[in-house]
Amino acid sequence: MLSSLLIPLGLVPSLFALYLFVGRYEGKFNERKTILSYVLGFIFGLIIYLIEMWNLHIGAKIYVFDILIASFSFSFIEQTAKIMILNASFFKEDALPIYGAALGSGFASTFAPIFIQKINLDIEGIVIASIPIFVIFSTIYSSLLVAIGIKRRKISYIIASILYSFLIWLFLIFSFNFKYTPYFFILILLVAIISIAAIYHAYYKLLPYSMLKRKELRKIL
């Protein structure tokens, strides 16, 4: 069920994160392609998240094996969709990592209204409200890995993206089934730590490196 009241909880931080990533590279990317990447991410994210939500019985008893399968399936489907979009010849240029970040930002902007049903004005509510932000960080990171993999033609980045997303989904699905318990807070804390570390690595390490042209890389290497 799509909660329209929670749409700003996804759109506002996703747009802020996008600006944070692309702001310092002004003039090095095509603005129309960046906007298109964000829009495509929003559309595909909405569709895929709805499919995932229908197959995720939050609150019901789920066995560990089922959680592992669901986590990997969700990760694989999401990364496959990103590969299909970013591998289009339309996006193939040096600024591909920027389009990857934009795609991930748009993709995760729909997480809040789909997966977060309601937010109470208490500590639990604040923690729940923070989840979409960490998901945005994580999705940008995984999308950036996909973009770098395509640009550098290295499958290792694609595999890393799938495994990273799998880990985030694993913690999230477990946390969905331990709401309002100590386990819930521990799992969300793990997601927070991992996603913040990932966005730091993406901003200061991955993106600057991936935006270099081959001639610039050769000088460094």
TIKOLRO-475486 format. One record per residue (C-alpha): x, y, z. Coordinates in steps of 0.2 Angstrom, whole numbers, plus 5000, padded with zeros to 4 digits. Each point is the difference from the previous one (the first is absolute). Layout:
# residues N
XYZ...
This chain:
# residues 221
500050005000500750174995500050135013500050164992500450105016501749915001500550054982501050155006501049895012500749924984500150144987500850145011501549905006500249914983500150174991501250075014501149854998500050024981500550185001501349965012500849874988499850104984500350185006501949995000500049934982499050144992500550014981500649825000498349924997498550024989498650075011498649934990500749825001500250035019498250045002499549864988501049885011499150065016498349994992500449824993500649955017498450075008498949904988500949845001500250015019498250035002499649844989501349895008499650065018498249964997500449834994501149975015498850065012498649894994501249855002500650065018498949955014500550135013499649945017499749824996501149865005501449984987501349875000501850044999500249914983498550104993500850165006501749964991499049954984499050165000501550115004501049934986498650014988499650185004501850044998500249914983498450074993500550185005501849994993499449924984498850144997501450135003501149904988498750014987499850195001501850055002500649884987499050104987501050084987499250165004500950015017501749944994501250145003501350055013498650075012499149835001500449995019499050165002498549934991500249845011499950115016498550094993499249834996500349945017499350165008498449994990499849815003500150015019498850165001498549884999500649895014499150105014498250014994500049824995500949915015499750135014498249985004499950135015501150105011499750045018500650155009501249905012501749935000499549854989499250124988501650104998501049844997498749944987500150174992501949994998499949834990499550084983501550115002501249865003499249904985500350154989501850005005500249814997499150014983501050144994501649905005499449844991499550104985501750084999500849835001499049954985500450154990501949985003499949824996499250044983501250154997501549905004499449844994500349915016498849875006500750015018499150165003498349934994500349855012500550125014498450094997498949855001500849945016499950175008498250024996499749825006500850045017498950165002498449914995500549865012500150125015498450094994498949854999500649935017499650175007498350014993499649845009500750065017499150175001500050085017501349885007501850025005500549904984499150134989501150145007501649904998499649954982499650184995501550065009501049874989499150074984500550185005501849965003500249904984499050134989500950155008501749924997499549964982499450174996501750075007501049884989498950044985500250195002501850015004500749844992498949924986499350154991501650114999500949844993498649954989499850174992501850004994500349974981501149854994501550124997499950075017499949835008501649954990500950145008499549955017500349824998
